[in-house]
Amino acid sequence: MVQDEPKGEVVASSDAPREKKPNFFQRIAIFIRQVFAELRKVVTPTRQELLKFTGVVLGFVVVMMAIVYGLDWVFTWVVQIVFGVPS
């Protein structure tokens, strides 16, 4: 590898031998191994954590619903004042 000085990027030199690309089935096997390696890193939340997270999400949804309802009510009131109520 050679560093390109003007931009500081790393580029492959033309005289360096290229690594052979694995065949299709090897790439699938590598992918599956990587998937299992990532799945081993997953941590399942405890029941208390799950209930806490659920409460936080539901609380956030209720607050956002109240904000949207309030803005809807204000905009409806403004539109009725500006354009009048049809009789």
C-alpha positions in Angstrom: 0.0 0.0 0.0 1.2 3.5 -0.8 -0.1 6.7 0.7 -1.3 9.3 -1.7 0.2 12.5 -0.4 -2.0 15.3 -1.8 -5.2 13.9 -0.2 -3.8 11.6 2.4 -5.6 8.6 0.9 -4.2 5.1 1.0 -4.1 3.5 -2.5 -2.7 0.2 -3.8 0.5 0.4 -5.6 0.4 -1.0 -9.2 3.4 -3.4 -8.7 1.9 -5.0 -5.6 0.3 -8.5 -6.2 -3.4 -8.6 -5.8 -5.0 -11.0 -3.4 -7.2 -13.7 -5.1 -10.9 -13.1 -4.5 -12.6 -16.0 -2.8 -15.1 -17.9 -4.9 -18.9 -17.5 -4.5 -19.3 -20.4 -2.0 -16.4 -19.3 0.1 -17.8 -15.8 0.3 -21.2 -17.2 1.5 -19.4 -19.3 4.1 -17.5 -16.2 5.3 -20.7 -14.2 5.5 -22.5 -16.9 7.5 -19.5 -17.1 9.9 -19.6 -13.4 10.4 -23.4 -13.4 11.0 -22.9 -16.0 13.8 -20.0 -14.1 15.2 -22.2 -10.9 15.4 -25.1 -12.9 16.9 -22.9 -14.1 19.7 -22.4 -10.4 20.7 -26.1 -9.8 21.1 -27.2 -9.3 24.8 -30.8 -10.1 25.7 -32.3 -7.5 28.1 -33.5 -8.6 31.4 -37.2 -8.5 32.3 -36.7 -5.3 34.3 -34.8 -3.6 31.5 -37.4 -4.7 29.0 -40.2 -3.2 31.1 -38.2 0.0 31.7 -37.5 0.4 27.9 -41.2 -0.3 27.1 -42.3 2.3 29.6 -39.9 4.9 28.2 -41.2 4.2 24.6 -44.8 4.4 25.6 -44.2 7.6 27.6 -42.5 9.2 24.6 -45.3 8.2 22.3 -47.9 9.7 24.7 -46.0 12.9 24.9 -45.6 13.1 21.1 -49.4 12.4 20.7 -50.2 15.2 23.1 -47.9 17.6 21.2 -49.4 16.7 17.8 -53.0 16.9 19.2 -52.2 20.4 20.7 -50.7 21.6 17.5 -53.6 20.3 15.5 -56.0 22.0 17.9 -54.1 25.3 17.6 -53.9 25.2 13.8 -57.6 24.4 13.6 -58.4 27.3 15.8 -56.2 29.7 13.8 -57.7 28.5 10.5 -61.2 29.1 11.8 -60.3 32.6 13.0 -58.6 33.5 9.7 -61.0 32.0 7.2 -64.2 32.0 9.3 -66.6 29.2 10.0 -68.9 28.4 7.0 -72.5 28.7 8.0 
